[in-house]
């Protein structure tokens, strides 16, 4: 029940970019869809480190809340918001200034690079709204409230759906902006969700209130946040950079393959969404129960979350394997693009269940605060297995881009094996930040 609002929230958040892709792909053509798609690995790479700080916020809030340490809880909230604001400004500047070199670095085809750069510049100018919304949501999830962030995000998603056609095609005094209009609609919606989330924290939670020195960083708490968040952020960077390298291999096969992969990978988001949401719930519940000195509830959480993740993902896998075409037509009418996307889904969907279970066991390890372990496991699964396999297999003439799809699936399976093996060692239990004495000790 705790993960259902997070699942709906993740679905709504995925709709931001998916709606952009649907409007652009169906009405502006394959090149425009490729221009929107090619920038996402760069966006994810740039925001990954900051997402680690957001993850650390959930871990600290859940453990301080479980342990009943209210003063540290309030300090964590304000400190994280200040930290994310500063980091958001830095990331925006990097994305805007270096957009062309970054696009050239991943072999972006010349015919789409200007459109991709325009989309990237506008999107990155509003990325601070995404950071602050995610920060407010992470605080509420750490407190056990997964419903309120969903409500805020629903408002913003509806606004994005309304604004997309207005800015893409123009209406009255609003000029037709094409790909740039899709980016503008997204950042306006993200900004509004951030404002609503922060306003709620200020008025309702009691965690944001004025006190002397509130706008100054607490360096001790900042160091603790980085100790937990930096490995989680580096893990996200490793994921994002591996995506950049894999995308670079894909981009060598031309705009049609890029567009097919871009549309199909949007569907990946929805396939992983249930297990990612359950994983987020697992992290918060594990953090609260370890903080409260109730380790026996962690085992129950793991058992039910694995059953839920595997069961839901199995249904999605069957659809993606048997009828990928019925999903792809949402994005494009181009038959070549449809064929490439369907081929991708048939291969990669074979690894959906292992990926779902990897998220679950990773959520347990993160909830305990052992983010260094998850970082190292990600490093091995992506950079020892997926990236080298994608580079090698795609160079075999008989496989071509199919080699990349095989490598992506193999990397997911290896990620599950590594996370499960580490979970079974139990070493993650020793990484808890704060903990009440267990009931048996009392």
Secondary structure as GFF3:
##gff-version 3
##sequence-region A 1 442
A	DSSP	alpha_helix	2	27	.	.	.	ID=ss1
A	DSSP	alpha_helix	30	38	.	.	.	ID=ss2
A	DSSP	alpha_helix	40	67	.	.	.	ID=ss3
A	DSSP	alpha_helix	70	97	.	.	.	ID=ss4
A	DSSP	alpha_helix	99	105	.	.	.	ID=ss5
A	DSSP	alpha_helix	110	125	.	.	.	ID=ss6
A	DSSP	alpha_helix	127	142	.	.	.	ID=ss7
A	DSSP	alpha_helix	147	169	.	.	.	ID=ss8
A	DSSP	alpha_helix	179	200	.	.	.	ID=ss9
A	DSSP	pi_helix	201	205	.	.	.	ID=ss10
A	DSSP	alpha_helix	219	251	.	.	.	ID=ss11
A	DSSP	alpha_helix	255	291	.	.	.	ID=ss12
A	DSSP	alpha_helix	296	322	.	.	.	ID=ss13
A	DSSP	alpha_helix	325	328	.	.	.	ID=ss14
A	DSSP	alpha_helix	335	348	.	.	.	ID=ss15
A	DSSP	three_ten_helix	349	351	.	.	.	ID=ss16
A	DSSP	alpha_helix	352	367	.	.	.	ID=ss17
A	DSSP	alpha_helix	371	379	.	.	.	ID=ss18
A	DSSP	pi_helix	380	386	.	.	.	ID=ss19
A	DSSP	alpha_helix	387	394	.	.	.	ID=ss20
A	DSSP	alpha_helix	402	425	.	.	.	ID=ss21
A	DSSP	three_ten_helix	427	431	.	.	.	ID=ss22
###
